[in-house]
């Protein structure tokens, strides 16, 4: 069991405010991710088992290529986001939790679909969809179980099973509070170096016995990645 850690910010508040101004400007498509969704999107890219090229994820996050000018040059905006990627990877690799840009808990009368935690999870899942086969490839069952809270809270998937997970406020808030720890588990699932098996040398025998350890081949399937295609949902924007 991991020790509780103080959440670490992966992007400066000042830069987050500048990204907010850029996203609210006429240079960006109105259907682009808002600043909360963009944060979730970038965190998922950092966790992803396979790097996604900037030229691929940039037009997805901004729903097309934005217009860069003035203080918001292309190099400046990309540098902000790539620095966030590097910082997120560093924090998660150390087993630390990241600080989310909102309070994850919902109020009694707050609708999940309109909440910031749902917007953040929707952005996260949208980035997952860029490499869905990779996310659910080598560790399908584990990845599906760890991604389940993100999928349910995102409200992107009209499935009764997912709706039941977030049917009551207490369960939803408990899952939302666990998101930072789950991110650490996800990152280490894909990026932690595999343990080398112990070697027990033989004592004078002609051939050493071979260990038939195939415990990693569980062969189990979860079916958690059946929802292909774009995860973009109207209303989950600024």
C-alpha positions in Angstrom: 0.0 0.0 0.0 1.4 3.4 -1.0 1.9 6.1 1.6 -0.2 9.2 1.2 1.7 12.0 -0.5 1.1 15.7 -0.7 -0.4 16.3 -4.2 2.1 18.0 -6.6 1.1 20.6 -9.1 2.2 19.7 -12.6 1.6 23.2 -14.1 2.0 26.7 -12.7 -1.2 28.5 -11.8 -0.1 31.5 -13.9 0.4 29.3 -16.9 -3.0 27.7 -16.3 -4.5 31.1 -16.2 -2.8 32.0 -19.5 -4.0 28.8 -21.1 -7.5 29.7 -19.9 -7.3 33.1 -21.6 -6.0 31.5 -24.8 -8.8 28.9 -24.9 -11.4 31.7 -24.3 -10.0 33.8 -27.1 -11.3 33.9 -30.7 -8.1 32.1 -31.8 -9.5 28.8 -30.5 -12.5 26.9 -31.8 -15.5 27.1 -29.4 -15.7 23.3 -29.3 -12.1 22.9 -28.1 -11.5 21.4 -24.7 -11.7 23.9 -21.8 -8.8 24.4 -19.5 -10.1 21.7 -17.1 -10.6 19.2 -19.9 -7.2 20.1 -21.4 -5.6 19.4 -18.0 -7.1 15.9 -18.0 -6.2 15.4 -21.7 -2.5 16.2 -21.0 -2.3 14.0 -17.9 -3.6 11.0 -20.0 -1.0 11.7 -22.7 1.6 11.6 -19.9 0.3 8.3 -18.7 -0.1 6.7 -22.1 2.2 3.7 -22.7 3.2 5.1 -26.1 4.1 8.7 -26.8 1.7 10.6 -29.0 3.3 13.1 -31.4 2.4 16.7 -30.8 1.1 17.1 -34.3 -1.4 14.4 -33.6 -2.8 15.5 -30.2 -2.7 19.3 -30.7 -5.6 19.5 -33.2 -7.6 17.0 -31.2 -7.3 19.1 -28.0 -8.1 22.3 -29.8 -10.7 20.9 -32.2 -8.5 21.9 -35.1 -5.4 24.1 -35.3 -5.8 27.3 -33.3 -4.4 30.7 -34.5 -1.2 31.5 -32.8 -0.2 35.1 -32.5 0.9 37.8 -30.1 1.8 36.5 -26.7 0.3 33.1 -27.6 2.8 31.9 -30.1 2.8 28.3 -31.2 6.2 27.6 -29.5 5.0 29.2 -26.3 1.7 27.2 -26.0 3.3 23.9 -27.0 6.2 24.5 -24.6 3.7 25.1 -21.8 1.9 21.8 -22.5 5.0 19.7 -23.2 6.5 21.0 -19.9 3.3 19.8 -18.2 3.7 16.4 -19.8 7.3 16.0 -18.6 6.4 17.2 -15.1 3.4 14.8 -14.9 5.6 11.9 -15.9 8.2 12.8 -13.3 5.8 13.1 -10.5 3.9 9.9 -11.3 7.2 7.9 -11.8 8.2 8.9 -8.3 4.9 7.5 -7.0 3.5 10.9 -6.0 0.0 12.1 -6.7 -0.7 15.1 -8.9 -2.8 18.0 -7.9 -6.1 18.3 -9.8 -7.2 21.8 -10.8 -10.5 21.6 -9.0 -12.1 20.1 -5.9 -13.2 16.6 -6.9 -16.1 16.3 -4.5 -19.7 17.1 -5.7 -22.2 19.1 -3.8 -25.5 17.7 -2.8 -27.4 19.4 -5.6 -24.6 19.4 -8.2 -25.2 17.4 -11.5 -22.3 15.1 -12.3 -22.5 15.8 -16.1 -22.0 19.5 -15.5 -19.2 19.2 -12.9 -15.5 20.0 -13.3 -14.5 16.4 -12.3 -16.6 15.1 -15.2 -15.1 17.6 -17.6 -11.6 16.6 -16.5 -12.3 12.9 -16.9 -13.9 13.5 -20.3 -10.7 15.2 -21.4 -8.7 12.3 -20.0 -10.7 9.7 -21.9 -10.5 11.6 -25.1 -6.7 11.3 -25.0 -7.0 7.6 -24.1 -9.0 7.1 -27.3 -6.0 8.3 -29.4 -4.2 5.1 -28.4 -7.1 2.8 -27.3 -5.5 -0.4 -28.5 -2.2 0.4 -26.7 -4.0 1.3 -23.4 -5.9 -2.0 -23.5 -3.2 -4.1 -25.1 -0.6 -5.7 -22.8 -2.5 -5.2 -19.5 -6.1 -5.3 -20.7 -7.9 -6.4 -17.5 -5.8 -4.2 -15.1 -6.2 -1.2 -17.4 -9.9 -1.6 -17.8 -10.4 -1.8 -14.1 -8.3 1.2 -13.4 -9.9 3.3 -16.2 -13.5 2.4 -15.1 -13.9 5.4 -12.7 -12.7 7.8 -15.4 -15.1 6.4 -17.9 -18.0 6.4 -15.5 -17.4 10.0 -14.2 -16.8 11.3 -17.7 -20.5 10.6 -18.6 -19.3 9.9 -22.2 -20.6 6.3 -22.4 -24.4 5.7 -22.3 -24.1 2.3 -20.6 -26.2 1.2 -17.7 -23.3 -0.5 -16.0 -21.3 2.7 -15.9 -24.3 4.8 -14.9 -24.9 2.5 -11.9 -21.3 3.2 -10.7 -22.0 6.9 -10.2 -25.6 6.6 -9.3 -25.2 7.9 -5.8 -23.3 10.9 -4.5 -21.2 9.1 -1.9 -19.8 6.6 -4.3 -19.1 9.2 -6.9 -17.2 11.4 -4.5 -15.3 8.4 -3.2 -14.2 7.5 -6.7 -13.4 11.1 -7.6 -11.2 11.4 -4.5 -9.3 8.3 -5.6 -8.4 9.6 -9.1 -4.9 10.9 -8.1 -3.9 7.5 -6.6 -5.4 5.6 -9.6 -3.2 7.8 -11.9 -0.1 6.6 -10.1 -1.2 3.0 -10.4 -1.9 3.5 -14.1 1.4 5.1 -14.8 3.4 2.5 -13.0 1.3 -0.3 -14.7 2.6 0.9 -18.0 6.0 2.4 -17.2 7.5 0.6 -14.2 10.4 -1.6 -15.2 9.5 -5.3 -15.0 11.1 -7.3 -12.2 13.7 -9.8 -13.3 13.1 -13.4 -12.2 15.4 -14.7 -9.6 18.0 -17.2 -10.9 18.9 -20.2 -8.7 22.2 -21.7 -10.1 22.5 -25.5 -10.1 24.9 -27.3 -7.8 27.0 -29.3 -10.1 24.2 -30.7 -12.1 24.6 -30.9 -15.9 21.6 -28.7 -16.5 19.9 -26.2 -14.3 16.2 -26.6 -13.9 14.1 -24.0 -15.8 11.4 -22.1 -13.9 8.1 -22.4 -15.7 6.7 -19.2 -14.4 3.9 -17.9 -16.7 1.9 -16.0 -14.1 1.8 -12.9 -16.2 -0.2 -14.6 -18.9 -3.6 -14.5 -17.3 -5.5 -14.5 -20.6 -8.4 -12.7 -19.0 -10.5 -10.2 -21.0 -12.5 -7.3 -19.6 -14.3 -5.8 -22.5 -13.8 -2.4 -21.0 -12.7 -0.9 -24.3 -15.7 -1.6 -26.5 -16.6 2.0 -27.0 -14.4 3.1 -29.9 -14.3 6.3 -31.8 -14.2 9.9 -30.6 -15.0 10.5 -27.0 -15.8 14.2 -27.6 -19.1 15.1 -26.1 -21.1 18.3 -26.6 -21.6 20.4 -23.5 -18.2 19.4 -22.0 -16.6 22.5 -23.1 -16.0 26.1 -22.0 
